[in-house]
Amino acid sequence: MNNNLNFQFVMYESASDSIIVNIGENSIPIIRCEECNSSVTFDDPNDIVYLYQLAEETPLLYAKLALKENRLRDYVDAMNWFN
């Protein structure tokens, strides 16, 4: 997926643990958090909380990071560095 997408609407859907993204033109991709989160190797299994918090509180950032090459790995690394 292209990182230059025009995100018009983004929300976290807790029932499906997904990020719903409206990029216009009748296109609504869905990012499954469980699948994206499983692509990250955690130093500490409890670090998964960083990704759930990110998805719930800032779904736009989650969507943008999930679409990058390293996906969410860089975010988890940064959170570990800060903490």
PDB file with SEQRES, HELIX, SHEET and CRYST1 records, atoms N, CA, C and O in Angstrom:
SEQRES   1 A   83  MET ASN ASN ASN LEU ASN PHE GLN PHE VAL MET TYR GLU          
SEQRES   2 A   83  SER ALA SER ASP SER ILE ILE VAL ASN ILE GLY GLU ASN          
SEQRES   3 A   83  SER ILE PRO ILE ILE ARG CYS GLU GLU CYS ASN SER SER          
SEQRES   4 A   83  VAL THR PHE ASP ASP PRO ASN ASP ILE VAL TYR LEU TYR          
SEQRES   5 A   83  GLN LEU ALA GLU GLU THR PRO LEU LEU TYR ALA LYS LEU          
SEQRES   6 A   83  ALA LEU LYS GLU ASN ARG LEU ARG ASP TYR VAL ASP ALA          
SEQRES   7 A   83  MET ASN TRP PHE ASN                                          
HELIX    1 AA1 CYS A   33  SER A   38  1                                   6    
HELIX    2 AA2 PRO A   45  ASP A   47  5                                   3    
HELIX    3 AA3 ILE A   48  GLU A   57  1                                  10    
HELIX    4 AA4 PRO A   59  ALA A   66  1                                   8    
HELIX    5 AA5 ARG A   73  PHE A   82  1                                  10    
SHEET    1 AA1 3 PHE A   9  GLU A  13  0                                        
SHEET    2 AA1 3 SER A  18  ASN A  22 -1                                        
SHEET    3 AA1 3 ILE A  30  ARG A  32 -1                                        
CRYST1    1.000    1.000    1.000  90.00  90.00  90.00 P 1           1          
ATOM      1  N   MET A   1       0.830  -1.180   0.000  1.00  0.00           N  
ATOM      2  CA  MET A   1       0.000   0.000   0.000  1.00  0.00           C  
ATOM      3  C   MET A   1       0.879   1.249   0.000  1.00  0.00           C  
ATOM      4  O   MET A   1       1.961   1.241   0.586  1.00  0.00           O  
ATOM      5  N   ASN A   2       0.445   2.277  -0.624  1.00  0.00           N  
ATOM      6  CA  ASN A   2       1.194   3.525  -0.752  1.00  0.00           C  
ATOM      7  C   ASN A   2       1.068   4.371   0.509  1.00  0.00           C  
ATOM      8  O   ASN A   2      -0.032   4.559   1.030  1.00  0.00           O  
ATOM      9  N   ASN A   3       2.205   4.885   1.001  1.00  0.00           N  
ATOM     10  CA  ASN A   3       2.175   5.721   2.199  1.00  0.00           C  
ATOM     11  C   ASN A   3       1.714   7.142   1.914  1.00  0.00           C  
ATOM     12  O   ASN A   3       1.580   7.934   2.846  1.00  0.00           O  
ATOM     13  N   ASN A   4       1.470   7.484   0.666  1.00  0.00           N  
ATOM     14  CA  ASN A   4       1.005   8.821   0.312  1.00  0.00           C  
ATOM     15  C   ASN A   4      -0.516   8.870   0.172  1.00  0.00           C  
ATOM     16  O   ASN A   4      -1.055   9.715  -0.543  1.00  0.00           O  
ATOM     17  N   LEU A   5      -1.191   7.973   0.850  1.00  0.00           N  
ATOM     18  CA  LEU A   5      -2.647   7.937   0.784  1.00  0.00           C  
ATOM     19  C   LEU A   5      -3.243   9.160   1.452  1.00  0.00           C  
ATOM     20  O   LEU A   5      -2.667   9.716   2.388  1.00  0.00           O  
ATOM     21  N   ASN A   6      -4.385   9.566   0.972  1.00  0.00           N  
ATOM     22  CA  ASN A   6      -5.109  10.682   1.555  1.00  0.00           C  
ATOM     23  C   ASN A   6      -6.120  10.122   2.551  1.00  0.00           C  
ATOM     24  O   ASN A   6      -7.234   9.753   2.177  1.00  0.00           O  
ATOM     25  N   PHE A   7      -5.727  10.062   3.811  1.00  0.00           N  
ATOM     26  CA  PHE A   7      -6.604   9.536   4.844  1.00  0.00           C  
ATOM     27  C   PHE A   7      -7.689  10.558   5.153  1.00  0.00           C  
ATOM     28  O   PHE A   7      -7.395  11.637   5.667  1.00  0.00           O  
ATOM     29  N   GLN A   8      -8.931  10.230   4.848  1.00  0.00           N  
ATOM     30  CA  GLN A   8     -10.031  11.142   5.123  1.00  0.00           C  
ATOM     31  C   GLN A   8     -10.677  10.858   6.475  1.00  0.00           C  
ATOM     32  O   GLN A   8     -11.202  11.761   7.126  1.00  0.00           O  
ATOM     33  N   PHE A   9     -10.632   9.616   6.881  1.00  0.00           N  
ATOM     34  CA  PHE A   9     -11.274   9.226   8.133  1.00  0.00           C  
ATOM     35  C   PHE A   9     -10.599   7.962   8.629  1.00  0.00           C  
ATOM     36  O   PHE A   9     -10.407   7.018   7.863  1.00  0.00           O  
ATOM     37  N   VAL A  10     -10.235   7.935   9.910  1.00  0.00           N  
ATOM     38  CA  VAL A  10      -9.594   6.764  10.500  1.00  0.00           C  
ATOM     39  C   VAL A  10     -10.175   6.558  11.892  1.00  0.00           C  
ATOM     40  O   VAL A  10     -10.316   7.511  12.659  1.00  0.00           O  
ATOM     41  N   MET A  11     -10.515   5.308  12.217  1.00  0.00           N  
ATOM     42  CA  MET A  11     -11.015   5.021  13.567  1.00  0.00           C  
ATOM     43  C   MET A  11     -10.636   3.607  13.970  1.00  0.00           C  
ATOM     44  O   MET A  11     -10.445   2.729  13.129  1.00  0.00           O  
ATOM     45  N   TYR A  12     -10.533   3.409  15.278  1.00  0.00           N  
ATOM     46  CA  TYR A  12     -10.275   2.080  15.822  1.00  0.00           C  
ATOM     47  C   TYR A  12     -11.607   1.428  16.143  1.00  0.00           C  
ATOM     48  O   TYR A  12     -12.459   2.041  16.787  1.00  0.00           O  
ATOM     49  N   GLU A  13     -11.795   0.202  15.705  1.00  0.00           N  
ATOM     50  CA  GLU A  13     -13.010  -0.561  15.964  1.00  0.00           C  
ATOM     51  C   GLU A  13     -12.644  -1.694  16.928  1.00  0.00           C  
ATOM     52  O   GLU A  13     -12.042  -2.693  16.534  1.00  0.00           O  
ATOM     53  N   SER A  14     -13.017  -1.517  18.193  1.00  0.00           N  
ATOM     54  CA  SER A  14     -12.602  -2.476  19.225  1.00  0.00           C  
ATOM     55  C   SER A  14     -13.223  -3.864  19.034  1.00  0.00           C  
ATOM     56  O   SER A  14     -12.580  -4.867  19.345  1.00  0.00           O  
ATOM     57  N   ALA A  15     -14.429  -3.939  18.542  1.00  0.00           N  
ATOM     58  CA  ALA A  15     -15.092  -5.238  18.378  1.00  0.00           C  
ATOM     59  C   ALA A  15     -14.330  -6.156  17.430  1.00  0.00           C  
ATOM     60  O   ALA A  15     -14.296  -7.371  17.629  1.00  0.00           O  
ATOM     61  N   SER A  16     -13.722  -5.577  16.403  1.00  0.00           N  
ATOM     62  CA  SER A  16     -12.961  -6.384  15.442  1.00  0.00           C  
ATOM     63  C   SER A  16     -11.456  -6.196  15.579  1.00  0.00           C  
ATOM     64  O   SER A  16     -10.685  -6.785  14.822  1.00  0.00           O  
ATOM     65  N   ASP A  17     -11.030  -5.374  16.547  1.00  0.00           N  
ATOM     66  CA  ASP A  17      -9.612  -5.054  16.753  1.00  0.00           C  
ATOM     67  C   ASP A  17      -8.981  -4.640  15.428  1.00  0.00           C  
ATOM     68  O   ASP A  17      -7.964  -5.186  15.002  1.00  0.00           O  
ATOM     69  N   SER A  18      -9.619  -3.655  14.788  1.00  0.00           N  
ATOM     70  CA  SER A  18      -9.191  -3.209  13.467  1.00  0.00           C  
ATOM     71  C   SER A  18      -9.174  -1.692  13.385  1.00  0.00           C  
ATOM     72  O   SER A  18      -9.861  -0.997  14.133  1.00  0.00           O  
ATOM     73  N   ILE A  19      -8.376  -1.205  12.460  1.00  0.00           N  
ATOM     74  CA  ILE A  19      -8.359   0.203  12.117  1.00  0.00           C  
ATOM     75  C   ILE A  19      -9.122   0.331  10.798  1.00  0.00           C  
ATOM     76  O   ILE A  19      -8.766  -0.298   9.801  1.00  0.00           O  
ATOM     77  N   ILE A  20     -10.162   1.143  10.803  1.00  0.00           N  
ATOM     78  CA  ILE A  20     -10.961   1.387   9.610  1.00  0.00           C  
ATOM     79  C   ILE A  20     -10.444   2.688   8.997  1.00  0.00           C  
ATOM     80  O   ILE A  20     -10.390   3.717   9.671  1.00  0.00           O  
ATOM     81  N   VAL A  21     -10.066   2.639   7.728  1.00  0.00           N  
ATOM     82  CA  VAL A  21      -9.468   3.789   7.053  1.00  0.00           C  
ATOM     83  C   VAL A  21     -10.290   4.132   5.823  1.00  0.00           C  
ATOM     84  O   VAL A  21     -10.483   3.293   4.944  1.00  0.00           O  
ATOM     85  N   ASN A  22     -10.771   5.361   5.761  1.00  0.00           N  
ATOM     86  CA  ASN A  22     -11.465   5.823   4.560  1.00  0.00           C  
ATOM     87  C   ASN A  22     -10.490   6.703   3.798  1.00  0.00           C  
ATOM     88  O   ASN A  22     -10.057   7.745   4.289  1.00  0.00           O  
ATOM     89  N   ILE A  23     -10.150   6.266   2.585  1.00  0.00           N  
ATOM     90  CA  ILE A  23      -9.234   7.054   1.757  1.00  0.00           C  
ATOM     91  C   ILE A  23      -9.956   7.663   0.562  1.00  0.00           C  
ATOM     92  O   ILE A  23      -9.329   8.074  -0.415  1.00  0.00           O  
ATOM     93  N   GLY A  24     -11.268   7.716   0.651  1.00  0.00           N  
ATOM     94  CA  GLY A  24     -12.060   8.341  -0.402  1.00  0.00           C  
ATOM     95  C   GLY A  24     -12.342   7.405  -1.554  1.00  0.00           C  
ATOM     96  O   GLY A  24     -11.903   6.255  -1.566  1.00  0.00           O  
ATOM     97  N   GLU A  25     -13.069   7.907  -2.508  1.00  0.00           N  
ATOM     98  CA  GLU A  25     -13.410   7.164  -3.723  1.00  0.00           C  
ATOM     99  C   GLU A  25     -13.969   5.777  -3.412  1.00  0.00           C  
ATOM    100  O   GLU A  25     -13.613   4.796  -4.065  1.00  0.00           O  
ATOM    101  N   ASN A  26     -14.851   5.704  -2.408  1.00  0.00           N  
ATOM    102  CA  ASN A  26     -15.505   4.455  -2.015  1.00  0.00           C  
ATOM    103  C   ASN A  26     -14.533   3.360  -1.595  1.00  0.00           C  
ATOM    104  O   ASN A  26     -14.854   2.177  -1.706  1.00  0.00           O  
ATOM    105  N   SER A  27     -13.370   3.730  -1.123  1.00  0.00           N  
ATOM    106  CA  SER A  27     -12.361   2.768  -0.703  1.00  0.00           C  
ATOM    107  C   SER A  27     -12.181   2.844   0.809  1.00  0.00           C  
ATOM    108  O   SER A  27     -11.814   3.887   1.349  1.00  0.00           O  
ATOM    109  N   ILE A  28     -12.440   1.737   1.481  1.00  0.00           N  
ATOM    110  CA  ILE A  28     -12.300   1.700   2.933  1.00  0.00           C  
ATOM    111  C   ILE A  28     -11.471   0.468   3.314  1.00  0.00           C  
ATOM    112  O   ILE A  28     -12.023  -0.599   3.586  1.00  0.00           O  
ATOM    113  N   PRO A  29     -10.138   0.624   3.332  1.00  0.00           N  
ATOM    114  CA  PRO A  29      -9.293  -0.498   3.774  1.00  0.00           C  
ATOM    115  C   PRO A  29      -9.443  -0.739   5.272  1.00  0.00           C  
ATOM    116  O   PRO A  29      -9.761   0.169   6.041  1.00  0.00           O  
ATOM    117  N   ILE A  30      -9.208  -1.965   5.654  1.00  0.00           N  
ATOM    118  CA  ILE A  30      -9.251  -2.343   7.062  1.00  0.00           C  
ATOM    119  C   ILE A  30      -7.898  -2.935   7.420  1.00  0.00           C  
ATOM    120  O   ILE A  30      -7.394  -3.829   6.740  1.00  0.00           O  
ATOM    121  N   ILE A  31      -7.320  -2.424   8.495  1.00  0.00           N  
ATOM    122  CA  ILE A  31      -6.044  -2.929   8.975  1.00  0.00           C  
ATOM    123  C   ILE A  31      -6.339  -3.769  10.206  1.00  0.00           C  
ATOM    124  O   ILE A  31      -6.803  -3.244  11.218  1.00  0.00           O  
ATOM    125  N   ARG A  32      -6.079  -5.042  10.132  1.00  0.00           N  
ATOM    126  CA  ARG A  32      -6.311  -5.954  11.249  1.00  0.00           C  
ATOM    127  C   ARG A  32      -5.139  -5.855  12.225  1.00  0.00           C  
ATOM    128  O   ARG A  32      -4.022  -6.264  11.911  1.00  0.00           O  
ATOM    129  N   CYS A  33      -5.403  -5.316  13.391  1.00  0.00           N  
ATOM    130  CA  CYS A  33      -4.342  -5.061  14.380  1.00  0.00           C  
ATOM    131  C   CYS A  33      -3.646  -6.345  14.809  1.00  0.00           C  
ATOM    132  O   CYS A  33      -2.423  -6.367  14.953  1.00  0.00           O  
ATOM    133  N   GLU A  34      -4.404  -7.405  15.011  1.00  0.00           N  
ATOM    134  CA  GLU A  34      -3.786  -8.661  15.448  1.00  0.00           C  
ATOM    135  C   GLU A  34      -2.741  -9.140  14.438  1.00  0.00           C  
ATOM    136  O   GLU A  34      -1.665  -9.595  14.829  1.00  0.00           O  
ATOM    137  N   GLU A  35      -3.049  -9.042  13.155  1.00  0.00           N  
ATOM    138  CA  GLU A  35      -2.102  -9.455  12.118  1.00  0.00           C  
ATOM    139  C   GLU A  35      -0.877  -8.552  12.097  1.00  0.00           C  
ATOM    140  O   GLU A  35       0.251  -9.037  12.005  1.00  0.00           O  
ATOM    141  N   CYS A  36      -1.090  -7.250  12.181  1.00  0.00           N  
ATOM    142  CA  CYS A  36       0.037  -6.309  12.177  1.00  0.00           C  
ATOM    143  C   CYS A  36       0.891  -6.485  13.425  1.00  0.00           C  
ATOM    144  O   CYS A  36       2.119  -6.492  13.346  1.00  0.00           O  
ATOM    145  N   ASN A  37       0.246  -6.624  14.566  1.00  0.00           N  
ATOM    146  CA  ASN A  37       0.978  -6.781  15.816  1.00  0.00           C  
ATOM    147  C   ASN A  37       1.798  -8.071  15.830  1.00  0.00           C  
ATOM    148  O   ASN A  37       2.879  -8.115  16.417  1.00  0.00           O  
ATOM    149  N   SER A  38       1.289  -9.110  15.188  1.00  0.00           N  
ATOM    150  CA  SER A  38       2.002 -10.392  15.187  1.00  0.00           C  
ATOM    151  C   SER A  38       3.268 -10.346  14.345  1.00  0.00           C  
ATOM    152  O   SER A  38       4.113 -11.235  14.450  1.00  0.00           O  
ATOM    153  N   SER A  39       3.411  -9.319  13.509  1.00  0.00           N  
ATOM    154  CA  SER A  39       4.621  -9.199  12.694  1.00  0.00           C  
ATOM    155  C   SER A  39       5.774  -8.572  13.481  1.00  0.00           C  
ATOM    156  O   SER A  39       6.893  -8.482  12.976  1.00  0.00           O  
ATOM    157  N   VAL A  40       5.504  -8.139  14.715  1.00  0.00           N  
ATOM    158  CA  VAL A  40       6.515  -7.490  15.547  1.00  0.00           C  
ATOM    159  C   VAL A  40       7.049  -8.497  16.564  1.00  0.00           C  
ATOM    160  O   VAL A  40       6.283  -9.186  17.236  1.00  0.00           O  
ATOM    161  N   THR A  41       8.373  -8.569  16.663  1.00  0.00           N  
ATOM    162  CA  THR A  41       9.005  -9.388  17.692  1.00  0.00           C  
ATOM    163  C   THR A  41       9.271  -8.496  18.890  1.00  0.00           C  
ATOM    164  O   THR A  41       9.903  -7.447  18.764  1.00  0.00           O  
ATOM    165  N   PHE A  42       8.792  -8.909  20.044  1.00  0.00           N  
ATOM    166  CA  PHE A  42       8.915  -8.110  21.252  1.00  0.00           C  
ATOM    167  C   PHE A  42      10.033  -8.638  22.139  1.00  0.00           C  
ATOM    168  O   PHE A  42      10.174  -9.847  22.323  1.00  0.00           O  
ATOM    169  N   ASP A  43      10.836  -7.710  22.694  1.00  0.00           N  
ATOM    170  CA  ASP A  43      11.843  -8.096  23.675  1.00  0.00           C  
ATOM    171  C   ASP A  43      11.144  -8.586  24.942  1.00  0.00           C  
ATOM    172  O   ASP A  43      11.578  -9.551  25.571  1.00  0.00           O  
ATOM    173  N   ASP A  44      10.081  -7.922  25.295  1.00  0.00           N  
ATOM    174  CA  ASP A  44       9.259  -8.281  26.445  1.00  0.00           C  
ATOM    175  C   ASP A  44       7.829  -8.426  25.922  1.00  0.00           C  
ATOM    176  O   ASP A  44       7.296  -7.477  25.348  1.00  0.00           O  
ATOM    177  N   PRO A  45       7.195  -9.581  26.102  1.00  0.00           N  
ATOM    178  CA  PRO A  45       5.835  -9.783  25.586  1.00  0.00           C  
ATOM    179  C   PRO A  45       4.842  -8.714  26.046  1.00  0.00           C  
ATOM    180  O   PRO A  45       3.846  -8.468  25.365  1.00  0.00           O  
ATOM    181  N   ASN A  46       5.096  -8.082  27.177  1.00  0.00           N  
ATOM    182  CA  ASN A  46       4.199  -7.037  27.669  1.00  0.00           C  
ATOM    183  C   ASN A  46       4.255  -5.772  26.818  1.00  0.00           C  
ATOM    184  O   ASN A  46       3.398  -4.899  26.953  1.00  0.00           O  
ATOM    185  N   ASP A  47       5.252  -5.663  25.944  1.00  0.00           N  
ATOM    186  CA  ASP A  47       5.371  -4.486  25.082  1.00  0.00           C  
ATOM    187  C   ASP A  47       4.232  -4.377  24.070  1.00  0.00           C  
ATOM    188  O   ASP A  47       4.073  -3.339  23.427  1.00  0.00           O  
ATOM    189  N   ILE A  48       3.445  -5.434  23.926  1.00  0.00           N  
ATOM    190  CA  ILE A  48       2.293  -5.387  23.017  1.00  0.00           C  
ATOM    191  C   ILE A  48       1.333  -4.271  23.413  1.00  0.00           C  
ATOM    192  O   ILE A  48       0.591  -3.755  22.577  1.00  0.00           O  
ATOM    193  N   VAL A  49       1.352  -3.905  24.687  1.00  0.00           N  
ATOM    194  CA  VAL A  49       0.458  -2.842  25.164  1.00  0.00           C  
ATOM    195  C   VAL A  49       0.711  -1.538  24.418  1.00  0.00           C  
ATOM    196  O   VAL A  49      -0.217  -0.753  24.228  1.00  0.00           O  
ATOM    197  N   TYR A  50       1.953  -1.290  23.989  1.00  0.00           N  
ATOM    198  CA  TYR A  50       2.247  -0.073  23.230  1.00  0.00           C  
ATOM    199  C   TYR A  50       1.407  -0.015  21.950  1.00  0.00           C  
ATOM    200  O   TYR A  50       0.899   1.043  21.577  1.00  0.00           O  
ATOM    201  N   LEU A  51       1.271  -1.150  21.295  1.00  0.00           N  
ATOM    202  CA  LEU A  51       0.536  -1.171  20.024  1.00  0.00           C  
ATOM    203  C   LEU A  51      -0.968  -1.047  20.236  1.00  0.00           C  
ATOM    204  O   LEU A  51      -1.647  -0.378  19.457  1.00  0.00           O  
ATOM    205  N   TYR A  52      -1.492  -1.677  21.272  1.00  0.00           N  
ATOM    206  CA  TYR A  52      -2.926  -1.533  21.549  1.00  0.00           C  
ATOM    207  C   TYR A  52      -3.265  -0.103  21.941  1.00  0.00           C  
ATOM    208  O   TYR A  52      -4.293   0.435  21.528  1.00  0.00           O  
ATOM    209  N   GLN A  53      -2.403   0.507  22.734  1.00  0.00           N  
ATOM    210  CA  GLN A  53      -2.631   1.899  23.129  1.00  0.00           C  
ATOM    211  C   GLN A  53      -2.563   2.814  21.913  1.00  0.00           C  
ATOM    212  O   GLN A  53      -3.382   3.721  21.769  1.00  0.00           O  
ATOM    213  N   LEU A  54      -1.599   2.579  21.048  1.00  0.00           N  
ATOM    214  CA  LEU A  54      -1.462   3.376  19.828  1.00  0.00           C  
ATOM    215  C   LEU A  54      -2.711   3.245  18.960  1.00  0.00           C  
ATOM    216  O   LEU A  54      -3.234   4.249  18.475  1.00  0.00           O  
ATOM    217  N   ALA A  55      -3.189   2.029  18.762  1.00  0.00           N  
ATOM    218  CA  ALA A  55      -4.371   1.800  17.916  1.00  0.00           C  
ATOM    219  C   ALA A  55      -5.607   2.494  18.478  1.00  0.00           C  
ATOM    220  O   ALA A  55      -6.381   3.096  17.734  1.00  0.00           O  
ATOM    221  N   GLU A  56      -5.786   2.408  19.778  1.00  0.00           N  
ATOM    222  CA  GLU A  56      -6.976   2.985  20.404  1.00  0.00           C  
ATOM    223  C   GLU A  56      -6.920   4.509  20.476  1.00  0.00           C  
ATOM    224  O   GLU A  56      -7.922   5.180  20.229  1.00  0.00           O  
ATOM    225  N   GLU A  57      -5.754   5.056  20.813  1.00  0.00           N  
ATOM    226  CA  GLU A  57      -5.652   6.493  21.051  1.00  0.00           C  
ATOM    227  C   GLU A  57      -5.310   7.308  19.805  1.00  0.00           C  
ATOM    228  O   GLU A  57      -5.759   8.446  19.670  1.00  0.00           O  
ATOM    229  N   THR A  58      -4.531   6.744  18.907  1.00  0.00           N  
ATOM    230  CA  THR A  58      -4.136   7.472  17.693  1.00  0.00           C  
ATOM    231  C   THR A  58      -4.168   6.533  16.482  1.00  0.00           C  
ATOM    232  O   THR A  58      -3.123   6.161  15.949  1.00  0.00           O  
ATOM    233  N   PRO A  59      -5.375   6.157  16.056  1.00  0.00           N  
ATOM    234  CA  PRO A  59      -5.492   5.194  14.956  1.00  0.00           C  
ATOM    235  C   PRO A  59      -4.871   5.678  13.642  1.00  0.00           C  
ATOM    236  O   PRO A  59      -4.422   4.858  12.841  1.00  0.00           O  
ATOM    237  N   LEU A  60      -4.839   6.985  13.410  1.00  0.00           N  
ATOM    238  CA  LEU A  60      -4.214   7.484  12.184  1.00  0.00           C  
ATOM    239  C   LEU A  60      -2.724   7.172  12.184  1.00  0.00           C  
ATOM    240  O   LEU A  60      -2.192   6.699  11.180  1.00  0.00           O  
ATOM    241  N   LEU A  61      -2.053   7.429  13.284  1.00  0.00           N  
ATOM    242  CA  LEU A  61      -0.624   7.120  13.375  1.00  0.00           C  
ATOM    243  C   LEU A  61      -0.394   5.623  13.257  1.00  0.00           C  
ATOM    244  O   LEU A  61       0.538   5.190  12.580  1.00  0.00           O  
ATOM    245  N   TYR A  62      -1.237   4.826  13.910  1.00  0.00           N  
ATOM    246  CA  TYR A  62      -1.129   3.373  13.803  1.00  0.00           C  
ATOM    247  C   TYR A  62      -1.219   2.947  12.337  1.00  0.00           C  
ATOM    248  O   TYR A  62      -0.400   2.159  11.864  1.00  0.00           O  
ATOM    249  N   ALA A  63      -2.211   3.467  11.625  1.00  0.00           N  
ATOM    250  CA  ALA A  63      -2.398   3.106  10.216  1.00  0.00           C  
ATOM    251  C   ALA A  63      -1.175   3.485   9.390  1.00  0.00           C  
ATOM    252  O   ALA A  63      -0.701   2.685   8.584  1.00  0.00           O  
ATOM    253  N   LYS A  64      -0.665   4.688   9.582  1.00  0.00           N  
ATOM    254  CA  LYS A  64       0.499   5.127   8.809  1.00  0.00           C  
ATOM    255  C   LYS A  64       1.723   4.263   9.106  1.00  0.00           C  
ATOM    256  O   LYS A  64       2.462   3.895   8.192  1.00  0.00           O  
ATOM    257  N   LEU A  65       1.938   3.940  10.376  1.00  0.00           N  
ATOM    258  CA  LEU A  65       3.087   3.102  10.742  1.00  0.00           C  
ATOM    259  C   LEU A  65       2.913   1.670  10.245  1.00  0.00           C  
ATOM    260  O   LEU A  65       3.879   1.044   9.809  1.00  0.00           O  
ATOM    261  N   ALA A  66       1.700   1.151  10.307  1.00  0.00           N  
ATOM    262  CA  ALA A  66       1.440  -0.216   9.867  1.00  0.00           C  
ATOM    263  C   ALA A  66       1.690  -0.386   8.374  1.00  0.00           C  
ATOM    264  O   ALA A  66       1.954  -1.496   7.912  1.00  0.00           O  
ATOM    265  N   LEU A  67       1.610   0.705   7.618  1.00  0.00           N  
ATOM    266  CA  LEU A  67       1.809   0.639   6.174  1.00  0.00           C  
ATOM    267  C   LEU A  67       3.266   0.871   5.757  1.00  0.00           C  
ATOM    268  O   LEU A  67       3.593   0.774   4.574  1.00  0.00           O  
ATOM    269  N   LYS A  68       4.137   1.174   6.715  1.00  0.00           N  
ATOM    270  CA  LYS A  68       5.544   1.394   6.396  1.00  0.00           C  
ATOM    271  C   LYS A  68       6.279   0.065   6.273  1.00  0.00           C  
ATOM    272  O   LYS A  68       5.763  -0.983   6.660  1.00  0.00           O  
ATOM    273  N   GLU A  69       7.488   0.126   5.731  1.00  0.00           N  
ATOM    274  CA  GLU A  69       8.282  -1.084   5.490  1.00  0.00           C  
ATOM    275  C   GLU A  69       8.526  -1.892   6.776  1.00  0.00           C  
ATOM    276  O   GLU A  69       8.306  -3.103   6.798  1.00  0.00           O  
ATOM    277  N   ASN A  70       8.974  -1.230   7.833  1.00  0.00           N  
ATOM    278  CA  ASN A  70       9.239  -1.932   9.094  1.00  0.00           C  
ATOM    279  C   ASN A  70       7.995  -2.061   9.952  1.00  0.00           C  
ATOM    280  O   ASN A  70       8.040  -2.530  11.089  1.00  0.00           O  
ATOM    281  N   ARG A  71       6.905  -1.640   9.386  1.00  0.00           N  
ATOM    282  CA  ARG A  71       5.616  -1.692  10.059  1.00  0.00           C  
ATOM    283  C   ARG A  71       5.701  -1.063  11.430  1.00  0.00           C  
ATOM    284  O   ARG A  71       6.085   0.101  11.550  1.00  0.00           O  
ATOM    285  N   LEU A  72       5.362  -1.782  12.441  1.00  0.00           N  
ATOM    286  CA  LEU A  72       5.265  -1.215  13.786  1.00  0.00           C  
ATOM    287  C   LEU A  72       6.514  -1.464  14.629  1.00  0.00           C  
ATOM    288  O   LEU A  72       6.581  -1.028  15.778  1.00  0.00           O  
ATOM    289  N   ARG A  73       7.493  -2.155  14.072  1.00  0.00           N  
ATOM    290  CA  ARG A  73       8.722  -2.494  14.795  1.00  0.00           C  
ATOM    291  C   ARG A  73       9.449  -1.240  15.275  1.00  0.00           C  
ATOM    292  O   ARG A  73       9.876  -1.180  16.428  1.00  0.00           O  
ATOM    293  N   ASP A  74       9.592  -0.246  14.414  1.00  0.00           N  
ATOM    294  CA  ASP A  74      10.301   0.979  14.785  1.00  0.00           C  
ATOM    295  C   ASP A  74       9.592   1.701  15.933  1.00  0.00           C  
ATOM    296  O   ASP A  74      10.251   2.271  16.802  1.00  0.00           O  
ATOM    297  N   TYR A  75       8.280   1.681  15.944  1.00  0.00           N  
ATOM    298  CA  TYR A  75       7.524   2.331  17.017  1.00  0.00           C  
ATOM    299  C   TYR A  75       7.789   1.645  18.353  1.00  0.00           C  
ATOM    300  O   TYR A  75       8.033   2.315  19.357  1.00  0.00           O  
ATOM    301  N   VAL A  76       7.744   0.318  18.371  1.00  0.00           N  
ATOM    302  CA  VAL A  76       7.998  -0.418  19.609  1.00  0.00           C  
ATOM    303  C   VAL A  76       9.420  -0.190  20.085  1.00  0.00           C  
ATOM    304  O   VAL A  76       9.656  -0.025  21.282  1.00  0.00           O  
ATOM    305  N   ASP A  77      10.368  -0.178  19.162  1.00  0.00           N  
ATOM    306  CA  ASP A  77      11.764   0.102  19.526  1.00  0.00           C  
ATOM    307  C   ASP A  77      11.892   1.491  20.153  1.00  0.00           C  
ATOM    308  O   ASP A  77      12.595   1.664  21.149  1.00  0.00           O  
ATOM    309  N   ALA A  78      11.220   2.463  19.578  1.00  0.00           N  
ATOM    310  CA  ALA A  78      11.286   3.825  20.116  1.00  0.00           C  
ATOM    311  C   ALA A  78      10.652   3.893  21.507  1.00  0.00           C  
ATOM    312  O   ALA A  78      11.192   4.551  22.397  1.00  0.00           O  
ATOM    313  N   MET A  79       9.535   3.233  21.700  1.00  0.00           N  
ATOM    314  CA  MET A  79       8.887   3.263  23.004  1.00  0.00           C  
ATOM    315  C   MET A  79       9.783   2.592  24.063  1.00  0.00           C  
ATOM    316  O   MET A  79       9.853   3.053  25.202  1.00  0.00           O  
ATOM    317  N   ASN A  80      10.455   1.517  23.684  1.00  0.00           N  
ATOM    318  CA  ASN A  80      11.376   0.864  24.616  1.00  0.00           C  
ATOM    319  C   ASN A  80      12.539   1.781  24.952  1.00  0.00           C  
ATOM    320  O   ASN A  80      12.997   1.810  26.095  1.00  0.00           O  
ATOM    321  N   TRP A  81      13.016   2.522  23.980  1.00  0.00           N  
ATOM    322  CA  TRP A  81      14.135   3.430  24.207  1.00  0.00           C  
ATOM    323  C   TRP A  81      13.735   4.531  25.188  1.00  0.00           C  
ATOM    324  O   TRP A  81      14.503   4.870  26.088  1.00  0.00           O  
ATOM    325  N   PHE A  82      12.536   5.089  25.017  1.00  0.00           N  
ATOM    326  CA  PHE A  82      12.064   6.151  25.898  1.00  0.00           C  
ATOM    327  C   PHE A  82      11.758   5.664  27.312  1.00  0.00           C  
ATOM    328  O   PHE A  82      11.882   6.417  28.278  1.00  0.00           O  
ATOM    329  N   ASN A  83      11.364   4.416  27.421  1.00  0.00           N  
ATOM    330  CA  ASN A  83      11.007   3.874  28.738  1.00  0.00           C  
ATOM    331  C   ASN A  83      12.170   3.107  29.285  1.00  0.00           C  
ATOM    332  O   ASN A  83      12.089   2.563  30.386  1.00  0.00           O  
TER     333      ASN A  83                                                      
END                                                                             
